[in-house]
Amino acid sequence: MSTPAHEPKDPELVRFLRGLPSPLVAVDALVRDESGRLLIVEPTYKPGWDIVGGFVEHEELLVALAREAEEELGLRELRVGRLLAVDNLPAAGYGRPVVVLIFAARLEGTVRAEDLTLQQNEIRAAEFVTEDVALERFPDPLRRRVVAALEAERGAHTAYLRDSHPVALGDHGHDATPPPAREDGR
C-alpha cells in the first residue's frame, strides 16, 4: 500500500529523491473562446507567438497553469480540460530536459482580447485567432506540437512527442514498428 501524500516520507528516501536530476515542467493550454478560436500570445522575451502557459514552480500542474493565465493575461476563469499532448524536449535546448504538457481549456463567459490585462514585461500582445492563423504565426517546433495537440483534441488520444515530433508509444529511441510476420504466421 502506498503512503498517502500528506504523511511524512522516509527521510532517506526524501534525500535520495531530492538528489535526482529532474526535467523542467511546463504547462500550456489551447485556450478557446466561445467561438472556438484559439488564444495566442506574443511574448516579449522570445520571437514569434505562443500559447498560454509557462513553467511549473513548486505547485501542482493545474495550479501552475491557472497562475500563469492569471499573471500574464488576467484570466481568472479558465476551465481546464483533458491532457492533449506531452512533449519531451532534449537538454540541448534549455540546458536540461523539459517536459511540456498541453491541456485543452475554455474560458468562462465572453472574453475579448482587448479585455485581457497583459503583463507588459512578458506579453506584448494577445489575440483570439483561427487555428490556421495561429499555426502560421508559431515557430516550427511549437507549430508541430500544437498540430499534434489539435489532432488529439479532435480524437480520443493524447499525443506523445519527442522534440515536437510524434513518437509511437513503446518507442524508446528504437523503431517501434513490429517486425514483418513470418511465412509460418509467427
C-alpha positions as CSV (number, residue, x, y, z in Angstrom):
1,M,0.0,0.0,0.0
2,S,1.4,3.4,-0.9
3,T,1.9,6.1,1.6
4,P,-0.7,9.0,1.4
5,A,0.9,12.2,0.2
6,H,0.1,14.0,3.5
7,E,2.2,11.6,5.6
8,P,5.9,12.2,6.2
9,K,8.1,10.2,3.9
10,D,11.2,8.3,4.9
11,P,13.9,10.9,5.3
12,E,16.5,8.8,3.4
13,L,14.1,8.4,0.5
14,V,13.4,12.2,0.5
15,R,17.1,12.9,0.5
16,F,17.7,10.4,-2.4
17,L,14.8,11.8,-4.5
18,R,16.0,15.4,-4.0
19,G,19.3,14.5,-5.5
20,L,17.9,13.0,-8.7
21,P,18.1,15.1,-11.8
22,S,14.7,16.3,-12.9
23,P,13.4,18.0,-16.0
24,L,11.8,21.3,-16.0
25,V,8.0,21.0,-16.5
26,A,5.9,23.5,-18.5
27,V,2.1,23.5,-18.7
28,D,0.4,25.1,-21.7
29,A,-3.2,25.3,-22.9
30,L,-5.1,25.5,-26.1
31,V,-7.5,28.1,-24.8
32,R,-10.6,28.6,-26.8
33,D,-13.2,31.3,-26.7
34,E,-17.0,30.8,-27.2
35,S,-16.4,30.8,-31.0
36,G,-13.8,28.1,-30.8
37,R,-10.9,30.5,-31.7
38,L,-7.5,30.0,-30.0
39,L,-6.0,32.5,-27.7
40,I,-2.4,33.1,-28.7
41,V,0.2,35.4,-27.1
42,E,3.2,37.3,-28.3
43,P,5.9,37.1,-25.6
44,T,8.4,39.9,-25.2
45,Y,11.3,37.5,-24.3
46,K,11.4,35.4,-27.5
47,P,10.4,35.8,-31.1
48,G,7.1,34.6,-32.5
49,W,3.7,33.8,-31.0
50,D,3.0,31.2,-28.3
51,I,0.1,29.6,-26.5
52,V,-0.9,30.3,-22.9
53,G,1.2,28.7,-20.2
54,G,4.6,28.6,-18.5
55,F,6.8,26.7,-16.2
56,V,5.7,24.9,-13.1
57,E,7.2,26.2,-9.9
58,H,6.6,24.5,-6.5
59,E,2.9,23.7,-7.2
60,E,0.5,21.3,-8.9
61,L,0.2,21.3,-12.7
62,L,-3.2,22.9,-13.0
63,V,-2.4,25.4,-10.3
64,A,0.6,26.4,-12.3
65,L,-1.5,26.8,-15.5
66,A,-4.1,28.9,-13.7
67,R,-1.3,31.0,-12.1
68,E,0.3,31.7,-15.5
69,A,-3.0,32.6,-17.1
70,E,-3.8,35.0,-14.4
71,E,-0.4,36.5,-14.1
72,E,0.2,37.0,-17.8
73,L,-3.3,37.8,-19.0
74,G,-5.5,38.5,-16.0
75,L,-7.6,35.3,-16.7
76,R,-9.3,34.0,-13.6
77,E,-11.9,31.7,-15.1
78,L,-10.0,29.2,-17.1
79,R,-11.7,25.8,-17.3
80,V,-9.0,23.2,-18.0
81,G,-10.0,20.0,-19.8
82,R,-8.1,16.9,-20.7
83,L,-4.4,16.5,-21.4
84,L,-3.8,16.7,-25.2
85,A,-0.1,16.4,-25.6
86,V,3.2,15.5,-23.8
87,D,6.4,16.7,-25.4
88,N,9.8,15.7,-24.2
89,L,12.4,18.4,-25.2
90,P,16.1,17.4,-25.0
91,A,18.5,19.2,-22.7
92,A,20.3,20.8,-25.6
93,G,17.7,23.5,-26.0
94,Y,17.3,24.6,-22.4
95,G,20.3,23.2,-20.6
96,R,18.2,20.4,-19.1
97,P,15.3,18.3,-20.3
98,V,11.9,19.9,-20.4
99,V,8.5,18.1,-20.3
100,V,5.7,20.2,-21.9
101,L,2.1,19.3,-21.1
102,I,-0.6,20.8,-23.3
103,F,-4.2,20.8,-21.9
104,A,-7.5,21.8,-23.6
105,A,-9.1,24.9,-21.9
106,R,-12.1,27.1,-22.3
107,L,-13.0,30.5,-20.9
108,E,-16.0,31.1,-18.7
109,G,-18.3,33.6,-20.4
110,T,-17.3,36.0,-23.2
111,V,-13.7,37.3,-23.1
112,R,-12.3,39.6,-25.7
113,A,-8.6,40.1,-26.3
114,E,-8.9,43.8,-25.6
115,D,-10.3,42.9,-22.1
116,L,-7.2,41.0,-21.1
117,T,-4.7,42.5,-18.7
118,L,-1.3,41.8,-20.2
119,Q,1.7,41.5,-18.1
120,Q,3.8,44.0,-20.1
121,N,7.2,42.7,-19.2
122,E,6.3,39.2,-20.6
123,I,3.4,39.6,-23.0
124,R,3.4,42.1,-25.9
125,A,0.0,41.1,-27.4
126,A,-2.8,38.6,-27.2
127,E,-5.3,37.6,-29.8
128,F,-8.1,35.1,-30.5
129,V,-7.5,33.6,-33.9
130,T,-8.5,30.7,-36.0
131,E,-6.3,27.5,-35.9
132,D,-4.9,28.3,-39.3
133,V,-3.8,31.8,-38.3
134,A,-2.3,30.5,-35.1
135,L,-0.3,27.8,-36.9
136,E,1.0,30.4,-39.4
137,R,2.4,32.5,-36.6
138,F,4.0,29.8,-34.5
139,P,7.7,28.9,-34.8
140,D,8.3,25.4,-36.2
141,P,8.7,23.3,-33.0
142,L,5.6,24.9,-31.4
143,R,3.6,24.5,-34.7
144,R,4.4,20.8,-34.7
145,R,3.5,20.5,-31.0
146,V,0.2,22.4,-31.5
147,V,-0.7,20.4,-34.6
148,A,-0.3,17.2,-32.6
149,A,-2.4,18.7,-29.7
150,L,-5.2,19.8,-32.1
151,E,-5.3,16.3,-33.7
152,A,-5.5,14.8,-30.1
153,E,-8.3,17.3,-29.3
154,R,-10.3,16.1,-32.3
155,G,-9.6,12.5,-31.4
156,A,-9.6,10.5,-28.2
157,H,-5.9,10.2,-27.6
158,T,-3.0,12.1,-26.0
159,A,-0.2,12.9,-28.4
160,Y,3.2,11.8,-27.2
161,L,6.1,13.8,-28.7
162,R,9.9,13.9,-28.6
163,D,11.3,17.3,-29.5
164,S,7.9,18.2,-31.0
165,H,7.8,15.1,-33.3
166,P,5.3,12.2,-32.7
167,V,6.6,9.1,-31.0
168,A,4.8,5.8,-31.0
169,L,4.2,4.5,-27.5
170,G,6.7,1.9,-26.7
171,D,9.4,3.7,-28.8
172,H,12.3,4.5,-26.5
173,G,14.6,5.6,-29.3
174,H,14.1,2.4,-31.3
175,D,11.9,1.6,-34.2
176,A,8.5,0.7,-32.8
177,T,7.3,-0.9,-36.0
178,P,6.7,-4.5,-35.4
179,P,8.7,-6.9,-37.5
180,P,7.0,-8.4,-40.5
181,A,5.1,-11.6,-40.0
182,R,7.0,-14.7,-40.8
183,E,5.6,-17.0,-43.5
184,D,4.7,-19.6,-40.8
185,G,2.4,-17.0,-39.2
186,R,4.7,-16.3,-36.2
